[in-house]
Amino acid sequence: YEAEGHVSVCPDLVVEVISPNDLYSEVNRKVREWRAAGVRLLWLIEPESRDVFCYRQGTVEPAIVREDERLTGDPVLPGFAVPVADLFRIPGRPA
């Protein structure tokens, strides 16, 4: 079923990057909607604090993955891991 160009299939993984203009209430609404839809893994990336809030299906609170830690994709992307610091690295600049 498609309505107005939107597909009603729920993805397994959603990555949301918070921008400076995003309102807390809007970000929170999106998180609630994705979780209610059945997303198995949601990464909410907070550039200001350089944290990733990792929501996994079946959990109430997100795991907070800090800049000096590794973000994993389990169970959606088995074996995938990336240092959170790499998510904020500007291409072409030394680490």
N, C-alpha and C positions, 0 to 999 in steps of 0.2 A: 504494500500500500504506500503510495506517495501522495503527499498533499503539498501543494505550492513548492514543488521541487525538493522537498525534504524526504529522505528515506527513513522509514520507521524501524530500521535495524539498529540495535544497540552495539556499539563497538566494545571490544574486550579491554582496550586501553584508551584512556583519554589523557592528554597532556594540556594543561591550562597554565598559561603564563600570566601572572598578575602584572598589569601595566599601572603606571602612576595615576592614571585617570580612572581606574576601576574603583567602584564603591564597594566597601566591605559587604553590604547587603546584597549586591548583585553577584559578587563572587560566591558568597554563601548560598544564594539561590541556585546558581549553576551547579555547585557541588551537590546540593540536595537533589536536584533534578537528575543529574547523571547517576547518582547512587540509587535513586528510586527506579530508574530505568533498568538497572541491573549491570552497570559497568563493573567489570571484575577488578580493574586496577585504574586508579586515578592519581596522576601526579599533578599537584598544584605547586607551581614553581614561583617562589617569592624572590625576585632579583635583589630587592633592597637588603634583606637579611641573608641572602644566598642560601636559603633553606629550601627543601622540597618536602611538602606535606604529602605523604603517601597513604592513600586510602585503599585498602584492600577489601574486597567483598567479604561480608561476614564480620567485619570489625566495626566498632563504634567510633573510636578515636583514630586519627591518623598517626602514623609513625612519622616523626620529624627526622629527616636525614640531613645532616649538617654538611657544610662545605668541605670539611676534612674527612668525610665518609664516602662510602660507595653506595650508589643507588642500584637496586636490583629489580629485575623484571618478573621475578617469580610471583605467581605461577603462570602468568600470561606469556612471558618471554623467558623460558627456562634457560639458565646459564648466562643471561645478559646481565652485565654489571658495568657501571661507568662511575668514575670519580665525580662527585657533584661539582667540584671545582672546574672540571672540564666543560660543564654546561654553561659556565659564565666566562669562559676564556674567549677573548676576541680573536678571530682568525687572523693569522699573520703576525701576531704579537707573541714574543717569547713567554713561556710559562712563568 
